[in-house]
Amino acid sequence: MSAKKIAFIPLVMSVVLLVGCEKKLVTEKSVENSSSGATTQSVQNSDESQFKFLYNPPEEGTAENVGKILFASNDGKTPNADYDLYTINPDGSNKTKLTNFGKFINHPVWSPDRSRIVYCARTDENRDKIFIMTADGREKRQLTFGESDDKFPTWSPDGKQIAYISYRDKVPNLFVMDDRGNNVKQLTFVSKGDTVLWPIWSPKGNVIAYTYNKAGEDIDERLWIIKPDGTDAKELLSSNNKDLSDAEPAWSPDGKIIYFLSNRTKQMEIWKFDYEKWLKVLAEKGSVSNEDIDLKRISNLFAVGIFPEHRPRVSPDGRKIVFYGVGRDWKNIGTNLYTLNVDGSGLTNITKSTDNDEWPDW
């Protein structure tokens, strides 16, 4: 577990902090030039004949995967053990292993039609890179290359693009590419010491939410949004409390509600607010108060001794949230997946294992 730092940023900022920059496609090698902000990217596997299923998913999607929780796991006992991908039913039944090639596979995300999975994996060069695979694992493809680590992928709602974090010059910024790994575009340009993390694409496709952390004592974790073309970056919430940390956004399936992790009650809990009301009030008044947007804490995890580590995600029907975390006896029982209703009731440990079960997506 990592302690959350604390800080402050002014309320809603309409100033565009980050400006996008167009990318050129290169066919022979990858080039990274973070000082200029320019990035060109090639895909190693240019022959797409070997990806018959990866790029020809069923038109109706893969209905049998809808509702299954996707996650990464290792045995929780072996030091430095590799992670593989699994699925599990929301009631904790039918835990199924999808991969067998290890290499620290994590951050998995279902494609919108549940036919493919994008994920991060450690390469032989000891770099974290973005891959995609068919939901049954029969085909997989590496999408990012080069010297930087690439993590935290998220699909666009049409399944044609992937946003992710790339650590160029060891500074995490937000990028977007197509599902072949081409047409790479950098969206954010924060400086060394600042971080952009935990992106998630809105189901409506018009913005990407993420966590911004400014170096120093002025601000720690705050929720921001940006358009997929790299324009119109804005902070979502504000507080005069310099100890505040808001992080790791998750959208409701209709794109109306944002759930997130926050220490607004001095311990990490799951909160929510009405994003549509935020948009409306901002347009009408130019600023937003917490009362305007139905800001509300929905969990009471501290009372039962559970610390939410990361990754709240909402079920396809919008009724439940899954996250991974640890309890007071985490050294004995490992990291587990928990679900609860969106009103905070019905908290359930669905894995109940000594494994390290992490990074769920629903």
Secondary structure, 3 states (H helix, E strand, C coil): CCCCCCECCCCCCCCCCCCCECCCECCCCCEEECCCCEEEECCCCCCHHHCCCCCCCCCCCCHHHCCCEEEEEECCCCCCCCCEEEEECCCCCCCEECCCCCCCCEEEEECCCCCEEEEEEECCCCCEEEEEEECCCCCEEECCCCCCCEEEEEECCCCCEEEEEEEECCEEEEEEEECCCCCCEECCCCCCCCEEEEEEECCCCCCEEEEEECCCCCCCEEEEEECCCCCCCEECCCCCCCCECEEEEEECCCCCEEEEEECCCCCCEEEEEEHHHHHHHHHHHCCCCHHHHCCEECCCCHHHCEEEEEEEEECCCCCEEEEEEEECCHHHHCEEEEEEECCCCCCEECCCCCCEEEEEEC
